[in-house]
Amino acid sequence: MNTNTTDAAAYFRSKLQFEIDVMDVAAGLPNGGFVLVDTRRLASWEHGHIPGAVHLPTADIPSRAPEILPAGTPVVVYSWGPGCNGSTFAALALATLGYPVREMLGGIEYWARNGLPVRTADGDGDGAREADRLVTAHQPSFPAPPPSL
């Protein structure tokens, strides 16, 4: 086990510069000084996406990013969730093009699990869902669990 705490501190400090929590993204929309980019394929976007996000699939970033995102625009990317590294590939592609970019931890899965709104292709689903109390501490209160039998 590496016990070098200086290396560990540098690693985690660096990680925090390039990742952002879903609740911090939610607090920053719509005028948080960044563009939120959904990097998933079209069918996934239509299934549900974050209101206010721009759809730019990872494979299209090299050819379409310059026409959609002005040079130097800060970008936050997301994909499905913690089991998907699509947004990591998208962040790499955008960083390679010179964009300041951060990756939203948990993707749309944790966005929805935090009770935040998701929009579908036909406009349904703009309302927030009930938050999963095991995922978020940001909800004001939860009903007490029923007593054990």
N, C-alpha and C positions, 0 to 999 in steps of 0.2 A: 504494500500500500504506500502511495506517495504521501508523505507527511509534510511536504514543503508548503507551509501555509502562505508564503509569499506568492508562489505559483498559483495556489488555489484562489487567493484573493484577486490576482490579475485575471485569471480565467473567468471568474464570476463577474467581475467588473466589466470585462469585455463583452460577456454574454448579455448583460443588461443593456448595453448600447445598441444591440441588434435585435432584441426581442421586446414585445410589448404584450401586456395582459389584455384580455377582451374588455374588461371593465374600464381600463384606461383608454382603449379605443372608443368605447361607447361614450365616455365622458368628453372625448375630443371631437366627436362628430356633431354637427357638420362642418364646423369652422376651426378644427384643431390644427390647421397648418399642414395637413397631409391629405393625400388622396388614398382612399381605401380601395384596393384592387383584389377582386376575386379571381384567382388563377385557375379555376377548375374548367372543365369542358362545358360546352353549351347546355347539354342535358342536365348537368348538375346545377348550373346557374338557374335554369328554368324551374328545377325542382324546388329551389329556395336559395335566396341570397340575402345579404345584409342590405337594408335600404340605404341608398346613398353610395353604395359601392359601384365601381366601374368594372365591367367584365373584360378581362384581358388574359386569355389562357396562356399558360407558360410557353407553349410552343410558338405562340404568336408574338411574344415580347420583342425579339430582335427586329422584326419587321414593322410592328405596329406601335410600340411604345413611343417612339419619337413623334408620331402624329396624334397620339392621345394625351401624352403627358409632357408638358413643357420641360425643357432641360432644367435640371436642378431641383425639380419638384420633389419634396419629401413624400415617400410612398410607404404605406403599410400593406403587406400582402397577407392573404389567408387562403387556405384550401379546406379540405374536409375536417381534419382533426389531428390529434396527437399521433395517430397511426399512419399518417400520410405525410410524405416529405415533399409533396408538390410545391408547397409555398417556399420551401428551402431552395429548390431549383429556380423558382421564379425570382426570389430575392437575389440569388447569385447572378442571374441573367440581367436584372435591373442594375445591380451594383457594377457589373461589368460595363454597362452602358453609361455609368457615371451618376446614377440616381442615388441619393441617400435613402436607404431602405431599412425597414424593420419588419420582422415576421411576427404576426399575431399568434401567440401561444394558444393552442387548443382548437384553432380553426372555427368554422361555423358550428361544429358540434358543441363546443363549449360556449359559444355565443348563445345558441338556443338553450342550452342547459342552464345558463344564467338568467333565463327568462327574458331575453332581449328579442326584439321583433325580427321576423324573417319574412321576406316578400317572395311570392311565387310569380311565375311568368304571367299569370292572369290577374295579378294584383291581390290575390287572397293572402291571408295570413299576415297582414301587417301588424296585428296585435301581438303583444308579448305573451309568451307562454308562461305557465307557472314554473318558477325556478326550482331546480333540483337542489335541495338544501344541503346535500353532501358535496356540492361543487362550489357553491358561492357563499361567501360571508357578507356579501354586499346588499343582500335583501334586508329591509328594515326589521322584519320579524317573521317568525314562522310559528304556526300553532304548535303547542306542546304535543309531543308524541303520546299516543295512548298508553295507559299503564300496562305493564307486562302482566300476562295472565299467570 
